[in-house]
Amino acid sequence: MGDYAIAPRGESYEDALARRKGRRFTLAEAREERLKARDLVKQGINPARHRQLLRIKQQQDNATTFEAVAREWLALKDWEDITKVKRLEMLERVVFPKIGPWPIKSITPAHILDVLTTSAKKNGLTVAAAAKRSMSGIFELAVSTLRADTDPVYPVRRALPANKTQHKRPLTTDEISQLLRDVEGHCGRHETEIAFRLMWLTLCRPNEAVEARWAEFDLDAARWRIPAERMKQRKEHNVPLPTQAVAMLRGLRTVTGKYEHLFPHRDERSKPMVAASFRQMLKSLGWSGKHSPHATRTTGSTRLNELGYPGDWIERQLAHAEPNAVRRTYNQAEYLPDRAVMMQQWADMLDAWMRGETNITPITKSMAR
């Protein structure tokens, strides 16, 4: 073994000592290191300062974790707050446990493939596709800010089969009948079944159902007031509850009424159930690829329009934004009494369809009014 303490020309003896401090070299290694230092000196670079900068850069690279860049990427997005919350929830559930703490430069296509295959198996192709898009966007930011050299998502972008789920296709009445009967016979968690049924009875969004809080409900008045911060349009939404929903929730309150949320998380009872529970239930029932939770709203809208209900009632029930700016300004009607009648009839039809009575005569618009 040899010591590497002979300073190349242009490097001080103290810098040479600092360079070799704590290390022992073979003679060959010492010569190689001395040649490297000499080359740096020829370029006008102080070898000791060069090594210091390399160490600082390495420390910065190690501190630049995937999760840190992901949160920065999310903050830069011009999205609604609720969209950001949903995307962060997906990252925290699917991606961060795998690669969140890692230096972003150290992540390879093999790591990305592991995230994608695991999420596809556990959460479904839709979630895996969302994870892939998000990770690619995060790496695009990292590359553009010189915190990563390449996007490791690109080489494995076609590793998973395309998701063929027809998310927006409305179910036929026969399919509604079969789906609701399948869910009723579900052997899994009872609270998931109730949350799914609440979504059908009110046509709310999946997240609005699973994150519902008891403080939002007045069961005596048969009303559900969803606060603005939980709504996609950031506007408070009043939902009339049919008698079936009221009875169902009164029963649920004896089980989960002591918690903040109607549907508390299985493991952390202070948190709500996640919407992915619906997909897992549908997968276990053989509905994966045939129906997605959000298509419940598409189905409800389609069937209610076919049955002759006024479009304004339906759109207000779905909490959709009015596309016409002038009309949006002047038409602030809630149509609550009308929607209450409509949703009671909708709930009654769901019960009839569950019994196999799918041949229901559509009402006319004049009857709806």
C-alpha positions in Angstrom: 0.0 0.0 0.0 1.2 3.5 -0.6 0.3 7.0 0.6 -0.9 9.6 -1.9 0.5 12.8 -0.5 2.9 14.1 -3.2 1.2 17.3 -4.5 1.1 17.8 -8.2 2.5 21.0 -9.4 0.0 23.8 -8.7 -1.6 22.1 -5.7 -0.5 23.0 -2.2 0.9 20.4 0.2 -2.1 21.0 2.5 -4.6 20.4 -0.3 -2.8 17.2 -1.1 -3.0 16.0 2.5 -6.7 16.9 2.6 -7.2 15.0 -0.7 -5.8 11.8 0.8 -7.1 12.2 4.4 -8.7 9.1 5.7 -7.7 7.0 2.6 -5.1 4.5 1.7 -4.1 3.8 -1.9 -2.2 1.1 -3.7 0.8 2.5 -5.5 -1.1 2.2 -8.9 -4.1 4.0 -7.5 -2.0 6.7 -6.1 -0.3 7.3 -9.4 -3.7 7.3 -11.2 -5.1 9.8 -8.7 -2.0 12.0 -9.0 -2.4 12.0 -12.8 -6.1 13.0 -12.4 -5.1 15.9 -10.1 -2.4 17.0 -12.5 -4.9 17.1 -15.4 -7.2 19.3 -13.3 -4.3 21.6 -12.4 -3.5 21.9 -16.2 -7.0 23.1 -16.7 -6.7 25.7 -14.0 -8.9 23.7 -11.6 -7.9 23.3 -8.0 -8.3 19.5 -7.3 -9.3 20.0 -3.7 -12.0 22.6 -4.6 -13.1 20.3 -7.4 -13.6 17.4 -5.0 -15.5 19.7 -2.6 -17.9 20.7 -5.4 -18.4 17.1 -6.3 -19.3 16.3 -2.7 -21.7 19.2 -2.6 -23.3 18.1 -5.8 -23.6 14.5 -4.6 -25.2 15.8 -1.4 -27.7 17.9 -3.4 -28.5 14.9 -5.7 -29.2 12.8 -2.6 -31.4 15.5 -1.1 -33.4 15.8 -4.4 -35.7 12.9 -3.8 -38.5 11.8 -6.1 -41.1 12.8 -3.6 -39.7 16.4 -3.2 -39.8 16.9 -7.0 -43.2 15.3 -7.2 -44.6 17.8 -4.6 -43.0 20.7 -6.5 -44.5 19.4 -9.8 -47.9 19.2 -8.2 -47.7 22.7 -6.8 -46.9 24.1 -10.3 -50.0 22.5 -11.8 -52.9 24.9 -12.5 -55.5 22.4 -11.3 -58.4 22.7 -9.0 -57.4 22.0 -5.4 -59.5 18.9 -5.2 -57.8 17.5 -8.3 -54.4 18.1 -6.7 -55.6 16.3 -3.5 -56.7 13.3 -5.5 -53.4 13.1 -7.5 -51.4 13.5 -4.3 -53.4 10.7 -2.7 -52.7 8.4 -5.6 -48.9 9.2 -5.4 -48.8 8.6 -1.7 -50.7 5.4 -2.0 -49.0 3.9 -5.2 -45.7 5.6 -5.9 -44.1 7.2 -2.9 -43.9 3.9 -0.9 -41.8 2.5 -3.7 -39.5 5.3 -4.9 -40.5 8.4 -2.9 -37.4 8.7 -0.6 -34.9 7.9 -3.4 -32.6 10.4 -5.1 -34.4 11.1 -8.3 -31.2 10.6 -10.3 -30.9 7.1 -9.0 -34.3 5.9 -10.3 -34.1 3.5 -13.3 -36.6 2.1 -15.8 -36.6 -1.1 -13.8 -37.8 0.8 -10.7 -40.5 2.4 -12.7 -41.6 -0.9 -14.1 -41.9 -2.3 -10.6 -44.2 0.6 -9.6 -46.4 0.1 -12.7 -46.7 -3.7 -12.5 -47.4 -3.6 -8.7 -50.0 -0.9 -9.1 -51.7 -2.6 -12.1 -52.0 -5.9 -10.1 -53.1 -4.2 -6.9 -55.1 -1.2 -8.0 -55.9 -1.9 -11.7 -54.7 -0.6 -15.1 -56.5 2.8 -14.7 -54.5 3.6 -11.5 -51.3 2.3 -13.1 -51.9 4.5 -16.1 -52.4 7.6 -13.9 -49.2 6.7 -12.0 -47.3 6.5 -15.3 -48.5 9.9 -16.5 -47.7 11.5 -13.2 -44.2 10.0 -13.0 -43.4 11.0 -16.5 -44.5 14.6 -15.8 -42.4 14.6 -12.6 -39.3 13.5 -14.5 -40.0 16.0 -17.2 -39.7 18.7 -14.5 -36.6 17.1 -13.1 -34.8 16.9 -16.5 -35.7 20.5 -17.4 -34.3 21.7 -14.1 -31.1 19.6 -14.4 -32.0 17.4 -11.5 -32.2 14.3 -13.7 -30.6 13.3 -16.9 -33.4 11.2 -18.5 -37.0 10.2 -18.1 -36.9 6.5 -17.0 -40.6 6.2 -17.6 -40.2 6.4 -21.4 -38.5 3.1 -22.0 -41.3 1.2 -20.2 -44.2 3.3 -21.3 -45.8 0.4 -23.2 -44.9 -2.3 -20.8 -48.5 -2.7 -19.6 -51.5 -3.5 -21.7 -53.8 -0.7 -22.7 -56.7 -0.1 -20.4 -59.9 -1.2 -22.2 -62.3 -0.2 -19.6 -65.2 1.8 -21.1 -65.3 4.3 -18.3 -68.0 6.6 -19.6 -70.4 3.9 -21.1 -73.7 4.0 -19.4 -75.1 0.7 -18.2 -78.3 -0.7 -19.6 -81.1 -1.4 -17.2 -80.4 -5.1 -17.3 -76.7 -4.4 -16.4 -77.8 -2.0 -13.6 -80.0 -4.8 -12.2 -77.2 -7.4 -12.3 -74.6 -5.0 -10.9 -76.7 -3.9 -7.9 -77.6 -7.6 -7.2 -73.9 -8.5 -7.3 -73.0 -5.7 -5.0 -75.7 -6.7 -2.6 -74.3 -10.2 -2.4 -70.7 -8.9 -2.0 -68.9 -10.8 0.8 -66.4 -8.1 1.4 -66.5 -5.0 3.7 -70.1 -3.9 4.3 -69.2 -0.2 4.5 -67.9 -0.4 0.9 -71.2 -1.7 -0.3 -73.1 1.1 1.5 -70.8 3.8 0.1 -71.3 2.4 -3.4 -75.1 2.4 -2.9 -75.0 6.0 -1.6 -73.2 6.9 -4.8 -76.0 5.3 -6.9 -78.8 6.8 -4.8 -77.4 10.4 -5.1 -75.2 10.3 -8.2 -72.4 11.9 -6.3 -68.8 11.5 -7.3 -66.9 8.5 -5.8 -64.6 10.7 -3.6 -67.6 12.7 -2.4 -69.2 9.5 -1.2 -66.2 7.8 0.5 -65.1 11.1 2.2 -68.5 12.0 3.5 -68.7 13.3 7.1 -71.6 12.9 9.5 -71.6 16.6 10.1 -72.7 17.1 6.5 -76.0 15.2 6.9 -79.4 16.2 8.2 -81.3 12.9 8.1 -84.5 14.4 9.5 -84.6 16.9 6.6 -83.3 14.3 4.2 -80.5 16.6 3.0 -76.7 16.2 2.5 -74.8 19.5 2.3 -71.3 18.9 0.7 -69.1 21.9 1.6 -67.4 23.8 -1.2 -63.9 22.6 -0.4 -64.9 19.0 -1.2 -66.6 19.9 -4.5 -64.9 19.9 -7.9 -66.4 23.3 -8.7 -65.6 24.7 -5.3 -69.2 25.5 -4.7 -71.4 24.1 -1.9 -73.7 21.3 -3.1 -77.1 20.4 -1.6 -78.2 16.8 -2.2 -81.7 15.6 -1.6 -81.8 12.1 0.0 -84.4 9.6 -1.0 -86.0 7.5 1.8 -83.9 4.5 0.9 -80.7 6.5 1.6 -82.0 8.0 4.8 -82.9 4.5 6.1 -79.6 3.1 5.1 -77.6 5.9 6.7 -79.6 5.7 10.0 -78.5 2.0 10.2 -74.9 2.9 9.3 -74.8 5.6 12.0 -75.2 2.9 14.7 -71.9 1.4 13.4 -69.7 4.4 12.4 -71.6 7.3 14.0 -68.8 7.7 16.6 -66.3 8.5 13.8 -66.0 11.7 11.8 -66.5 9.9 8.5 -69.4 7.7 7.4 -66.9 5.3 5.9 -63.7 5.3 8.0 -60.5 3.7 6.7 -60.1 0.1 7.7 -56.7 0.7 9.4 -56.8 4.4 10.3 -60.2 5.1 11.6 -59.6 8.9 11.7 -59.3 8.9 7.9 -61.9 8.1 5.3 -62.0 5.1 3.0 -60.3 5.5 -0.3 -62.2 5.5 -3.6 -60.0 2.7 -4.9 -62.1 0.4 -2.6 -64.9 0.6 -5.2 -62.6 -0.6 -7.9 -61.3 -3.5 -5.8 -64.9 -4.5 -5.0 -65.9 -4.4 -8.7 -62.8 -6.4 -9.6 -63.7 -9.1 -7.1 -67.2 -9.2 -8.5 -66.0 -9.6 -12.1 -66.9 -6.1 -13.2 -63.4 -4.8 -13.8 -63.2 -3.6 -17.4 -67.0 -3.4 -17.7 -67.8 -0.6 -15.4 -65.9 2.1 -13.4 -67.3 3.9 -10.4 -67.4 7.3 -12.1 -69.6 5.8 -14.9 -72.4 5.7 -12.3 -73.0 9.4 -12.9 -72.9 8.8 -16.7 -75.5 6.0 -16.3 -77.7 8.1 -14.0 -77.6 11.1 -16.4 -78.4 9.0 -19.4 -81.3 7.1 -17.9 -82.8 10.2 -16.2 -82.7 12.1 -19.5 -84.3 9.1 -21.3 -87.0 9.1 -18.7 -87.9 12.7 -19.5 -86.6 14.7 -16.6 -85.5 18.3 -17.3 -81.9 18.7 -18.0 -81.5 21.5 -15.5 -82.5 19.3 -12.7 -80.1 16.5 -13.8 -77.2 18.9 -14.3 -77.8 20.5 -10.9 -78.0 17.1 -9.2 -74.6 16.2 -10.8 -73.1 19.5 -9.7 -72.0 20.2 -13.2 -70.9 23.7 -14.2 -73.1 25.6 -16.6 -71.1 25.9 -19.8 -72.9 29.1 -20.9 -71.4 32.0 -18.9 -74.5 34.2 -19.3 -76.8 31.5 -18.2 -74.5 30.5 -15.3 -74.7 34.1 -14.1 -78.5 34.4 -14.1 -79.6 30.8 -13.4 -78.7 30.2 -9.7 -81.7 27.9 -9.1 -81.1 24.9 -7.0 -84.3 23.0 -8.0 -84.2 21.2 -4.6 -87.9 20.3 -4.4 -87.9 19.1 -8.0 -84.7 17.2 -7.5 -86.0 15.6 -4.4 -88.9 14.2 -6.4 -86.7 13.1 -9.2 -84.2 11.3 -7.0 -86.9 9.5 -5.0 -88.3 8.2 -8.3 -84.7 7.3 -9.3 -84.2 5.3 -6.1 -87.5 3.6 -6.6 -86.5 2.6 -10.1 -83.2 1.2 -8.8 -85.1 -1.0 -6.4 -87.4 -2.1 -9.2 -84.4 -2.9 -11.5 -82.8 -4.9 -8.6 -85.9 -7.0 -8.5 -85.6 -7.6 -12.2 -88.4 -5.2 -13.3 -86.5 -3.5 -16.1 -89.4 -2.7 -18.3 -90.3 0.7 -16.8 -92.3 3.2 -19.0 -90.4 6.5 -19.2 -92.3 9.5 -17.8 -92.8 12.6 -20.0 -91.3 16.0 -19.2 -94.8 17.4 -18.5 -95.2 14.6 -15.9 -91.8 15.4 -14.4 -92.8 19.0 -13.9 
